[in-house]
């Protein structure tokens, strides 16, 4: 990923355009803050006020993109972009952690760090591929002395070691240079490679751009060393800007299992996901991959661009999937950056979390993906409380008592009953869920909704983060149109500490539509709440939204959790389960 240290007038115009078109993203761009990037914090003074209890974090300092996730000899590996010297972006290395269960993590020495001419100015994001006969191979972007972005590889020193503690960067790097018209300043983040048995070639993608056209270049190789660019990119799209962290993989039609990245059988669709450098959010399309022409064609059922489907409609970026062949599932990792200021990050001594890994499946409709927290997270569940058949009239809220609301897993099913009172959907919002959420917030009375959860709240709602649904009715089809929102605007009483961008907090609302017919009147919401993280899964993972929040009063034992309804139509909590969440026994202790 790039580090931008000059915000030009053109960039400001782009951001204004983004705002006016409801292009919602997390705090954009890795700004280089030289005075802060090597300001280390000792473990003794790291602030634990908003640190997570059960999410992946090192003990201190900055993290961003998850890199090269895989499972090898029964051990899960996660590499990630890490600043070992400070709590803002800079000094980036490939940190390395291992786990037996994706919950408890042991930190090892960094796998890759700048040391040779082909990566002396940066070891940026990439992927890992398990190559038969050769073992795991890391592909990553190196930054040269003149700041050209090139693609390199690294190999384990000892394939018999399941922890893969030591990695070697061979001297025959790089394997791919921007020598054929590519933009050398926007040419990064190689994907996991896949193998075509029919022609004997490996293939991988590299993200890029040409002016404002996003590009995924394709390269192929027989020996995983000599790579040749194919005649055409696998896919491009105008007006989307730089495509960072591309991901390309198959999903099964009709089966609840994942597929190996190289799978080339019947009853599949392919997913192309890209991270947009301009907006700092991601989108994906579903489509068909022609292995003979090396071309990917989206189905066309959803937008191929800024209004497209998202893996997560909130604070979520630089995601990476891998195929877990021990359980036949595809797992998604994603990074959530901080929404407070860089000054606050430096004071507290840490920044960034990796979100709970999620399984990835094709929805039964074939038109979107669905996501769900990995089953292993349930091993951290402790005390359970329940609520059943609780009717909520307009303006009512009921507290979920007997648990620790700042560190909890809550899963609730609402029954909305009749849809007669549903508001008519304004078609001008068809691709603008965030605009609709900003107009129809959690306190704006509706017909069917808003209803949902009030998380990380004070008892008097001076601070709170609502996660909620609102049901509309499409006048043309007479079908329901369901909006899901997670709103951080009222999440904290804390104000900005200054006028500089490094001193400002980011408190956005996030929103997406949920594709459900409500034939039985039911819709579910699951939220993983962890001090400063609220991960919410609507309708069993059809729509996912993550928010980062920093309450000042609703912290620890002073936080509260409610169910609420501000719609004129009563809704019923058909069932609610909430569990205290315990901390993992190990979370990267000893990381440097």
Backbone torsions as a table, in degrees:
resi	resn	phi	psi	omega
1	UNK	NA	151.0	-172.9
2	UNK	-87.9	160.3	174.3
3	UNK	-118.7	114.6	-175.9
4	UNK	-102.3	123.1	-179.6
5	UNK	-114.3	2.7	176.0
6	UNK	-129.7	118.4	177.8
7	UNK	-101.6	105.1	-173.5
8	UNK	-84.3	169.5	175.9
9	UNK	-58.6	-38.7	178.6
10	UNK	-60.8	-43.3	-179.8
11	UNK	-63.5	-40.7	178.4
12	UNK	-62.0	-38.4	177.8
13	UNK	-64.9	-39.5	177.3
14	UNK	-60.7	-44.0	-178.1
15	UNK	-67.0	-37.4	175.4
16	UNK	-61.7	-42.5	178.0
17	UNK	-62.6	-40.5	178.2
18	UNK	-60.0	-46.5	-177.5
19	UNK	-62.7	-44.4	-176.5
20	UNK	-69.1	-20.1	179.4
21	UNK	-104.3	18.4	177.0
22	UNK	58.0	39.1	174.9
23	UNK	-89.8	104.6	-170.1
24	UNK	-99.1	125.6	179.1
25	UNK	-144.4	168.2	176.7
26	UNK	-76.5	170.6	-173.4
27	UNK	-48.8	110.2	-163.3
28	UNK	-75.8	145.1	169.9
29	UNK	71.1	140.7	171.9
30	UNK	-83.8	98.9	177.8
31	UNK	-78.4	136.9	176.4
32	UNK	-84.3	115.0	179.5
33	UNK	-116.6	86.5	-169.4
34	UNK	-59.0	-35.9	-176.9
35	UNK	-70.6	-13.8	-177.5
36	UNK	-111.6	-22.1	-166.9
37	UNK	-70.0	-16.2	176.2
38	UNK	-120.8	27.0	178.2
39	UNK	-94.7	89.1	-174.1
40	UNK	-74.2	154.4	177.8
41	UNK	-119.6	130.2	177.7
42	UNK	-73.2	150.4	-177.9
43	UNK	-59.5	-28.4	-176.8
44	UNK	-67.3	-25.8	-176.0
45	UNK	-111.9	6.5	175.7
46	UNK	-61.6	131.4	179.8
47	UNK	-78.6	133.2	179.1
48	UNK	-105.8	7.2	-174.7
49	UNK	-56.9	-47.1	-178.1
50	UNK	-114.8	9.7	177.4
51	UNK	-66.0	147.0	-177.2
52	UNK	-78.4	157.3	179.5
53	UNK	-94.7	-33.2	-174.4
54	UNK	-133.3	12.4	174.2
55	UNK	-94.4	160.6	179.8
56	UNK	-73.1	121.1	174.5
57	UNK	-151.5	147.1	164.6
58	UNK	-77.2	168.3	-177.3
59	UNK	-64.2	-22.7	-177.0
60	UNK	-161.6	170.2	171.7
61	UNK	76.6	-177.4	-171.4
62	UNK	-86.2	140.0	166.2
63	UNK	-132.8	152.8	168.8
64	UNK	-138.9	-123.6	-164.0
65	UNK	-49.0	133.6	164.8
66	UNK	-71.4	135.7	-176.5
67	UNK	-127.2	142.3	168.4
68	UNK	51.6	40.0	177.6
69	UNK	-64.1	142.8	178.8
70	UNK	-166.7	169.6	170.2
71	UNK	-121.5	131.9	-175.9
72	UNK	-139.6	122.3	-179.1
73	UNK	50.9	42.9	176.7
74	UNK	80.0	4.4	-178.9
75	UNK	-115.2	129.5	175.2
76	UNK	-82.8	137.4	179.3
77	UNK	-120.3	136.2	170.4
78	UNK	-132.2	120.9	170.8
79	UNK	-101.0	153.0	180.0
80	UNK	-157.8	153.1	178.3
81	UNK	-70.0	127.9	-169.8
82	UNK	-145.4	137.4	172.2
83	UNK	-101.6	106.5	-178.5
84	UNK	-75.4	-0.8	-174.0
85	UNK	-118.9	-3.6	-177.5
86	UNK	-172.7	177.2	-173.4
87	UNK	-104.9	15.6	169.4
88	UNK	-125.4	169.6	-176.5
89	UNK	-63.3	138.2	176.8
90	UNK	149.2	162.2	177.8
91	UNK	55.7	38.8	-166.2
92	UNK	-72.5	132.8	172.4
93	UNK	-127.2	167.2	172.3
94	UNK	-89.2	93.5	173.1
95	UNK	-67.8	159.6	-171.4
96	UNK	-142.4	124.0	175.7
97	UNK	-130.9	153.1	-177.6
98	UNK	-130.9	156.3	-176.0
99	UNK	-155.2	153.5	173.1
100	UNK	-97.5	-14.7	-172.2
101	UNK	-139.2	6.9	-178.5
102	UNK	66.1	9.9	-179.7
103	UNK	-118.2	-50.6	178.3
104	UNK	-96.6	129.1	-172.4
105	UNK	-126.5	139.9	176.4
106	UNK	-114.6	127.2	-179.7
107	UNK	-83.3	133.3	173.8
108	UNK	-109.6	-179.4	174.7
109	UNK	-65.5	150.1	175.7
110	UNK	-52.7	139.2	-178.4
111	UNK	-78.8	-38.2	-176.3
112	UNK	-138.4	139.0	175.2
113	UNK	-150.6	156.4	-177.0
114	UNK	-60.2	125.8	-178.7
115	UNK	-156.5	-16.0	-176.7
116	UNK	-126.0	167.3	-173.7
117	UNK	-57.1	-30.8	-174.6
118	UNK	-84.7	1.3	175.2
119	UNK	-151.0	22.3	-171.3
120	UNK	-63.5	-25.2	179.5
121	UNK	-106.7	12.4	175.5
122	UNK	159.3	138.3	170.7
123	UNK	-114.4	93.0	-172.7
124	UNK	-95.0	-170.6	-164.2
125	UNK	-66.9	161.7	179.1
126	UNK	-176.5	-156.5	-170.9
127	UNK	-142.3	174.3	174.8
128	UNK	-126.3	142.5	178.1
129	UNK	-131.0	132.1	175.0
130	UNK	-89.9	112.0	-174.4
131	UNK	-102.8	119.1	179.9
132	UNK	-53.9	131.3	-179.7
133	UNK	84.6	-14.7	-179.1
134	UNK	-122.0	-18.0	-178.7
135	UNK	83.6	-166.6	-179.6
136	UNK	-69.1	139.1	175.0
137	UNK	-129.6	128.9	176.7
138	UNK	-90.9	133.1	169.6
139	UNK	-111.2	129.4	-177.0
140	UNK	-147.1	163.7	178.5
141	UNK	-93.5	126.5	174.5
142	UNK	-106.6	147.9	178.3
143	UNK	-110.5	121.0	-174.6
144	UNK	-81.7	-179.9	-178.7
145	UNK	-60.3	-35.3	178.7
146	UNK	-94.3	15.9	174.0
147	UNK	68.0	27.5	170.4
148	UNK	-81.6	140.4	179.4
149	UNK	-94.1	123.5	-178.8
150	UNK	-132.9	163.0	-176.7
151	UNK	-106.4	132.0	-176.8
152	UNK	-125.2	172.0	175.2
153	UNK	-133.0	156.5	176.2
154	UNK	-139.6	149.6	-176.0
155	UNK	-130.6	153.0	178.5
156	UNK	-68.6	146.7	175.6
157	UNK	-73.3	-33.6	-175.0
158	UNK	-137.2	102.6	-178.7
159	UNK	-67.8	-17.5	179.1
160	UNK	-79.2	-11.7	-179.0
161	UNK	-87.6	112.0	-179.0
162	UNK	-65.1	-19.4	-180.0
163	UNK	-88.5	-12.1	176.5
164	UNK	48.1	54.6	-171.7
165	UNK	-68.1	-34.8	-175.2
166	UNK	-116.5	137.3	179.1
167	UNK	-124.5	147.2	-177.8
168	UNK	-117.3	137.0	174.1
169	UNK	-106.9	99.1	-175.0
170	UNK	-60.1	154.5	-176.6
171	UNK	-77.8	-6.9	176.6
172	UNK	-85.6	8.5	170.3
173	UNK	-67.3	155.4	1.4
174	UNK	-84.4	167.8	177.7
175	UNK	-99.6	-21.9	178.1
176	UNK	-141.2	128.5	175.5
177	UNK	-117.9	156.1	175.0
178	UNK	-82.2	65.7	-172.9
179	UNK	-101.0	0.9	-173.7
180	UNK	-128.1	45.7	175.4
181	UNK	93.1	0.2	179.4
182	UNK	-75.8	160.2	178.6
183	UNK	-83.4	107.3	-174.8
184	UNK	-69.1	-11.7	176.4
185	UNK	-98.5	0.0	179.7
186	UNK	-146.7	74.4	-170.1
187	UNK	-156.8	87.9	-166.9
188	UNK	-157.8	173.6	170.1
189	UNK	66.9	63.8	179.6
190	UNK	-62.2	144.7	-177.7
191	UNK	-84.4	170.1	163.9
192	UNK	-58.2	136.2	-179.3
193	UNK	-85.7	156.4	175.4
194	UNK	-130.0	155.5	-173.0
195	UNK	-112.0	132.5	176.6
196	UNK	-101.4	108.7	-177.3
197	UNK	-64.9	-26.1	-174.8
198	UNK	-71.0	-36.7	-179.1
199	UNK	-116.1	-3.2	175.1
200	UNK	76.5	18.7	-179.4
201	UNK	-109.1	142.1	165.0
202	UNK	-84.6	150.5	177.5
203	UNK	-135.1	148.1	174.6
204	UNK	-146.7	165.1	177.9
205	UNK	-117.1	151.1	173.7
206	UNK	-130.3	131.0	-179.4
207	UNK	-77.4	148.0	-179.6
208	UNK	-163.9	-170.6	174.5
209	UNK	-155.9	158.3	169.8
210	UNK	-130.9	104.2	-169.4
211	UNK	59.7	-112.9	179.7
212	UNK	-108.4	12.5	177.4
213	UNK	-91.3	121.5	175.5
214	UNK	-75.5	141.8	-173.6
215	UNK	-137.6	139.1	167.6
216	UNK	-117.0	99.2	177.0
217	UNK	-73.4	147.4	176.8
218	UNK	-114.0	139.5	176.0
219	UNK	-128.5	148.9	180.0
220	UNK	-133.6	154.7	-176.2
221	UNK	-155.9	147.6	174.0
222	UNK	-90.6	-32.2	-172.3
223	UNK	-113.1	3.6	-179.4
224	UNK	69.6	13.3	176.9
225	UNK	-121.5	-49.4	179.2
226	UNK	-93.7	110.4	-175.9
227	UNK	-112.2	138.1	-178.7
228	UNK	-124.0	134.6	179.1
229	UNK	-72.0	136.3	176.4
230	UNK	-72.5	166.6	-172.2
231	UNK	-61.6	-34.8	-179.2
232	UNK	-133.3	153.9	171.7
233	UNK	-61.3	157.8	177.7
234	UNK	-68.6	-30.7	178.0
235	UNK	-167.7	150.1	173.8
236	UNK	-140.7	163.7	175.5
237	UNK	-152.8	130.2	-178.8
238	UNK	-69.1	153.5	171.3
239	UNK	61.1	23.4	178.3
240	UNK	-108.8	-10.1	178.8
241	UNK	73.5	-165.7	-176.4
242	UNK	-60.0	131.0	174.8
243	UNK	-95.8	102.8	175.0
244	UNK	-91.5	159.7	169.7
245	UNK	43.5	51.3	177.8
246	UNK	-63.2	151.4	175.9
247	UNK	-139.7	137.5	-174.6
248	UNK	-142.4	121.4	-174.8
249	UNK	-160.1	157.4	178.5
250	UNK	-88.5	152.4	171.6
251	UNK	-129.9	148.9	-175.3
252	UNK	-85.0	139.5	173.8
253	UNK	-90.4	115.3	173.1
254	UNK	90.3	-3.9	178.9
255	UNK	-120.2	143.3	-177.4
256	UNK	-92.9	45.3	178.2
257	UNK	-134.6	159.3	176.2
258	UNK	-86.2	172.6	-179.6
259	UNK	-129.0	144.0	173.3
260	UNK	-60.3	147.5	-177.2
261	UNK	-59.2	-28.8	-179.3
262	UNK	-89.2	2.1	-177.1
263	UNK	-62.3	133.6	-178.8
264	UNK	-139.0	62.3	-178.9
265	UNK	-118.7	-172.6	-178.9
266	UNK	-76.2	170.2	173.9
267	UNK	57.4	49.8	178.4
268	UNK	-135.0	156.0	164.1
269	UNK	-122.7	163.0	174.0
270	UNK	-113.2	152.0	179.2
271	UNK	-115.6	129.2	169.1
272	UNK	-116.8	115.7	177.9
273	UNK	-113.1	138.7	175.4
274	UNK	-134.0	151.1	175.1
275	UNK	-103.8	127.3	-172.1
276	UNK	-93.7	113.7	-177.7
277	UNK	-64.2	-30.6	-179.5
278	UNK	-68.1	-37.2	-170.7
279	UNK	-112.0	-17.5	-177.1
280	UNK	62.8	33.8	163.5
281	UNK	-133.1	175.2	-175.0
282	UNK	-117.8	159.3	167.1
283	UNK	-144.9	161.7	179.5
284	UNK	-139.7	158.9	170.9
285	UNK	-127.9	156.7	171.0
286	UNK	-105.9	142.2	-178.8
287	UNK	-169.8	-160.1	-176.4
288	UNK	-116.8	133.1	177.4
289	UNK	-104.8	117.1	177.4
290	UNK	-88.5	104.6	-175.5
291	UNK	-69.9	-22.5	179.0
292	UNK	-77.6	-43.8	-178.4
293	UNK	-91.1	-6.8	-176.2
294	UNK	52.7	48.8	178.8
295	UNK	-129.6	143.3	176.3
296	UNK	-110.6	130.6	179.8
297	UNK	-122.7	114.3	176.8
298	UNK	-61.2	150.9	-180.0
299	UNK	-62.7	-30.2	-179.3
300	UNK	88.2	5.1	179.8
301	UNK	-82.4	-14.2	177.5
302	UNK	-136.0	159.0	-178.6
303	UNK	-61.4	142.6	174.7
304	UNK	-104.3	82.1	-175.6
305	UNK	163.4	-158.2	-172.4
306	UNK	-58.4	-27.8	-179.9
307	UNK	-92.0	12.5	-175.3
308	UNK	-75.6	177.0	178.0
309	UNK	-64.7	150.1	179.0
310	UNK	-125.5	148.7	173.6
311	UNK	-67.1	-33.4	179.9
312	UNK	-153.7	130.5	-175.2
313	UNK	-89.0	10.8	-177.4
314	UNK	-120.1	-138.7	-176.4
315	UNK	-81.2	90.5	-169.3
316	UNK	-160.0	125.4	-174.7
317	UNK	-155.3	163.4	171.8
318	UNK	55.6	38.0	-174.1
319	UNK	-71.1	159.2	179.8
320	UNK	-149.4	133.1	176.0
321	UNK	-105.5	162.3	169.8
322	UNK	-148.2	157.3	177.9
323	UNK	-93.2	120.8	178.3
324	UNK	-92.4	96.7	-175.7
325	UNK	-75.2	-8.0	176.2
326	UNK	-76.4	-23.3	-179.7
327	UNK	-131.4	12.2	178.6
328	UNK	50.1	54.7	180.0
329	UNK	-142.1	152.8	172.8
330	UNK	-101.9	132.2	-174.8
331	UNK	-118.3	137.6	-178.4
332	UNK	-109.2	127.2	169.4
333	UNK	-107.0	143.8	175.3
334	UNK	-147.8	149.6	-177.4
335	UNK	-99.6	136.5	171.1
336	UNK	-115.5	116.7	179.5
337	UNK	-80.8	177.9	178.2
338	UNK	-80.8	150.6	175.1
339	UNK	-108.3	-4.6	172.6
340	UNK	-82.8	-171.3	-173.8
341	UNK	-86.3	161.3	176.5
342	UNK	-63.2	-33.5	176.4
343	UNK	-62.5	-45.5	178.7
344	UNK	-63.4	-40.6	179.0
345	UNK	-59.3	-43.1	179.7
346	UNK	-66.5	-38.4	178.6
347	UNK	-66.3	-40.6	-178.3
348	UNK	-82.2	-20.1	172.0
349	UNK	90.7	10.7	-179.7
350	UNK	-158.2	160.4	178.7
351	UNK	-161.1	131.1	174.3
352	UNK	95.9	144.7	174.1
353	UNK	-138.4	153.6	165.5
354	UNK	-92.8	131.1	-177.3
355	UNK	-74.0	164.1	-179.6
356	UNK	-57.2	128.3	178.1
357	UNK	-56.0	145.5	-176.0
358	UNK	-128.1	141.6	172.0
359	UNK	-76.7	152.4	-176.8
360	UNK	-124.7	124.2	177.4
361	UNK	-137.1	159.5	172.2
362	UNK	-82.8	129.3	177.7
363	UNK	-62.4	153.9	-178.8
364	UNK	-60.1	-23.9	177.5
365	UNK	-71.9	-20.2	-175.8
366	UNK	75.8	5.7	-174.0
367	UNK	-106.8	-6.0	-179.6
368	UNK	-160.2	169.8	173.9
369	UNK	-94.3	159.7	171.9
370	UNK	-127.6	148.9	-172.3
371	UNK	-131.7	146.0	-179.8
372	UNK	-151.2	140.2	178.5
373	UNK	-55.9	140.6	179.7
374	UNK	-57.2	147.9	-175.7
375	UNK	-62.2	-26.3	-177.8
376	UNK	-60.9	-26.7	-178.2
377	UNK	-63.3	-25.2	-179.2
378	UNK	-68.2	-15.9	177.1
379	UNK	-67.7	-16.1	179.3
380	UNK	-90.8	-2.9	-179.5
381	UNK	-68.0	136.9	177.3
382	UNK	-116.1	-125.5	-177.8
383	UNK	-56.3	139.1	-178.1
384	UNK	-117.3	135.7	170.0
385	UNK	-125.0	155.6	-175.7
386	UNK	-133.5	157.7	172.1
387	UNK	-141.9	130.3	-176.0
388	UNK	-135.4	139.4	173.8
389	UNK	52.2	45.3	179.0
390	UNK	-98.3	112.3	179.1
391	UNK	-79.7	135.0	-179.7
392	UNK	-120.1	113.1	176.7
393	UNK	-79.9	171.0	180.0
394	UNK	-59.1	129.9	177.3
395	UNK	86.2	-2.6	-179.0
396	UNK	-91.2	152.4	168.4
397	UNK	-142.8	147.3	179.3
398	UNK	-126.2	134.6	-178.8
399	UNK	-81.9	139.9	172.2
400	UNK	-90.3	104.6	-172.2
401	UNK	-104.5	160.5	174.7
402	UNK	91.4	7.7	177.8
403	UNK	-129.7	179.0	177.5
404	UNK	-101.2	93.1	-170.1
405	UNK	-61.8	-17.1	179.9
406	UNK	-82.9	-9.5	-178.2
407	UNK	-149.7	82.8	-167.1
408	UNK	-148.7	152.9	170.9
409	UNK	-113.8	115.4	-177.5
410	UNK	-122.6	132.5	-177.7
411	UNK	-130.5	116.9	-173.9
412	UNK	-130.2	142.8	173.1
413	UNK	-116.0	122.1	177.8
414	UNK	-99.7	147.3	170.3
415	UNK	-118.1	119.2	-174.6
416	UNK	-90.3	-9.2	-179.6
417	UNK	68.7	-131.4	-177.5
418	UNK	-74.3	149.2	176.0
419	UNK	-103.9	11.8	-175.8
420	UNK	-60.7	-32.4	-177.8
421	UNK	-88.5	3.5	-178.5
422	UNK	-61.8	136.6	179.1
423	UNK	-69.5	150.1	176.9
424	UNK	-71.3	132.6	-178.2
425	UNK	-78.3	131.7	176.5
426	UNK	-87.0	112.4	-173.9
427	UNK	-62.6	-17.0	178.7
428	UNK	-67.4	-14.1	177.6
429	UNK	-97.5	12.7	-171.1
430	UNK	-57.2	-33.7	178.0
431	UNK	-117.3	19.5	-175.8
432	UNK	-130.7	62.1	-179.3
433	UNK	-61.7	-33.5	-178.9
434	UNK	-67.0	-42.1	177.0
435	UNK	-58.7	-40.7	-179.9
436	UNK	-66.4	-41.1	178.4
437	UNK	-63.3	-38.5	179.8
438	UNK	-68.8	-28.3	177.1
439	UNK	-83.1	-40.5	-175.7
440	UNK	-111.0	70.6	-177.5
441	UNK	-75.3	-175.5	-173.6
442	UNK	-68.4	-20.5	-179.4
443	UNK	-101.2	2.2	178.9
444	UNK	-90.7	114.5	-176.3
445	UNK	-61.5	135.6	177.4
446	UNK	-127.7	-166.4	176.0
447	UNK	-86.4	-72.7	174.7
448	UNK	-103.9	95.7	-174.5
449	UNK	95.6	170.8	12.0
450	UNK	-74.3	141.6	174.7
451	UNK	-146.1	153.0	-179.5
452	UNK	160.0	-139.7	-177.5
453	UNK	-113.3	143.9	168.7
454	UNK	-110.5	110.2	-173.1
455	UNK	-105.2	159.3	175.4
456	UNK	42.1	57.0	-173.4
457	UNK	-111.8	151.0	164.5
458	UNK	-80.2	162.3	-177.0
459	UNK	-63.2	-29.0	-179.5
460	UNK	-100.1	9.1	179.0
461	UNK	59.9	32.9	168.8
462	UNK	-70.2	-30.2	172.2
463	UNK	-130.4	138.2	176.1
464	UNK	-172.1	153.5	174.8
465	UNK	-123.8	103.1	-179.1
466	UNK	-84.0	141.8	173.0
467	UNK	-125.1	119.0	-166.0
468	UNK	-152.1	164.2	175.1
469	UNK	-113.1	154.9	168.3
470	UNK	-142.4	129.8	-175.4
471	UNK	-103.7	125.0	173.8
472	UNK	-109.6	172.8	175.0
473	UNK	-125.5	126.8	178.5
474	UNK	-73.6	118.4	-175.8
475	UNK	-66.0	-26.3	-178.3
476	UNK	-79.2	-46.6	-175.8
477	UNK	-98.8	-14.1	-175.9
478	UNK	64.7	18.1	179.0
479	UNK	-99.7	156.4	-179.9
480	UNK	-71.2	147.2	173.7
481	UNK	-123.9	113.4	-171.2
482	UNK	-105.1	125.8	176.7
483	UNK	-102.4	136.3	174.5
484	UNK	-121.1	132.9	-177.6
485	UNK	-131.7	149.3	168.0
486	UNK	-132.1	116.9	-166.5
487	UNK	-117.4	110.9	-179.5
488	UNK	-90.5	-2.2	-175.5
489	UNK	-58.4	-41.7	178.8
490	UNK	-93.1	19.2	-169.7
491	UNK	-74.9	-20.7	-174.8
492	UNK	-150.1	149.8	173.9
493	UNK	-87.4	-9.2	-177.3
494	UNK	-70.3	135.3	177.8
495	UNK	-103.7	175.4	177.3
496	UNK	-67.4	148.6	-178.5
497	UNK	-89.9	-9.3	-179.2
498	UNK	-173.4	-172.4	-176.6
499	UNK	-97.8	-17.3	178.4
500	UNK	-69.4	150.0	-177.7
501	UNK	-60.8	-28.3	179.8
502	UNK	-73.5	-8.6	-177.1
503	UNK	-110.8	7.2	-175.0
504	UNK	-106.7	142.6	177.2
505	UNK	-93.8	149.2	-178.3
506	UNK	-111.9	113.3	-175.2
507	UNK	-125.5	70.5	-174.5
508	UNK	-87.3	163.8	160.9
509	UNK	-96.1	154.0	176.7
510	UNK	-128.7	152.5	-176.6
511	UNK	-158.1	154.5	174.1
512	UNK	-157.7	158.2	174.8
513	UNK	-86.7	151.8	-179.0
514	UNK	-116.7	121.6	-176.1
515	UNK	-85.6	85.8	177.0
516	UNK	-135.0	149.7	-178.5
517	UNK	-95.1	-13.5	178.9
518	UNK	54.8	31.9	-179.3
519	UNK	-59.7	-34.5	178.3
520	UNK	-99.9	5.4	178.0
521	UNK	78.6	3.6	-172.6
522	UNK	-105.3	144.1	171.6
523	UNK	-148.7	138.8	-175.1
524	UNK	-106.9	156.4	176.7
525	UNK	-144.6	124.0	174.7
526	UNK	-119.9	130.6	179.0
527	UNK	-126.6	130.8	171.5
528	UNK	-99.7	109.2	-173.4
529	UNK	-107.9	125.0	-173.2
530	UNK	-145.1	71.5	172.4
531	UNK	67.1	-64.5	178.3
532	UNK	-123.5	8.7	-179.3
533	UNK	-125.0	132.3	172.1
534	UNK	-128.1	103.6	177.1
535	UNK	-99.4	121.6	-174.0
536	UNK	-124.8	135.4	-175.9
537	UNK	-120.1	109.6	-179.6
538	UNK	-91.5	138.0	175.4
539	UNK	53.5	53.2	178.0
540	UNK	59.2	33.5	173.2
541	UNK	95.0	13.4	176.2
542	UNK	-70.9	-34.5	176.7
543	UNK	-132.4	128.3	-176.5
544	UNK	-124.5	136.7	179.4
545	UNK	-137.9	129.7	176.5
546	UNK	-114.6	133.4	174.9
547	UNK	-122.0	146.0	170.8
548	UNK	-109.9	128.6	-175.2
549	UNK	-138.7	156.8	-174.1
550	UNK	-138.5	69.3	179.5
551	UNK	-63.9	153.7	176.6
552	UNK	-102.0	-29.1	-178.8
553	UNK	-108.3	-37.6	-177.0
554	UNK	-85.2	63.1	-177.9
555	UNK	-124.3	150.5	176.4
556	UNK	53.7	-131.1	-177.9
557	UNK	-71.3	-9.5	179.8
558	UNK	-91.2	0.6	178.1
559	UNK	-82.4	152.1	178.8
560	UNK	-131.0	158.0	178.8
561	UNK	-132.4	130.0	-179.3
562	UNK	-129.8	156.3	160.0
563	UNK	-103.6	146.9	-175.2
564	UNK	-147.6	164.3	173.7
565	UNK	-147.8	123.7	174.5
566	UNK	-117.4	23.8	175.2
567	UNK	-102.8	154.1	-179.9
568	UNK	-69.7	-23.8	175.7
569	UNK	-83.1	121.0	176.4
570	UNK	-60.8	144.9	173.8
571	UNK	-122.8	158.3	-177.4
572	UNK	-120.5	131.0	168.8
573	UNK	-77.8	97.9	-177.5
574	UNK	-67.1	-42.5	175.4
575	UNK	-154.5	143.6	175.2
576	UNK	-142.5	130.0	172.7
577	UNK	-123.6	131.5	176.6
578	UNK	-131.7	136.1	-177.9
579	UNK	-124.8	132.6	163.7
580	UNK	-58.3	139.5	178.3
581	UNK	-107.6	126.5	179.2
582	UNK	-84.3	160.8	174.6
583	UNK	-80.0	145.7	170.8
584	UNK	-59.1	154.7	178.3
585	UNK	-68.5	-31.5	-179.5
586	UNK	-133.2	129.5	174.8
587	UNK	-140.1	77.4	171.4
588	UNK	61.9	28.8	175.2
589	UNK	-58.7	140.3	178.6
590	UNK	90.3	-4.6	178.1
591	UNK	-62.3	140.2	-178.0
592	UNK	-95.4	NA	NA
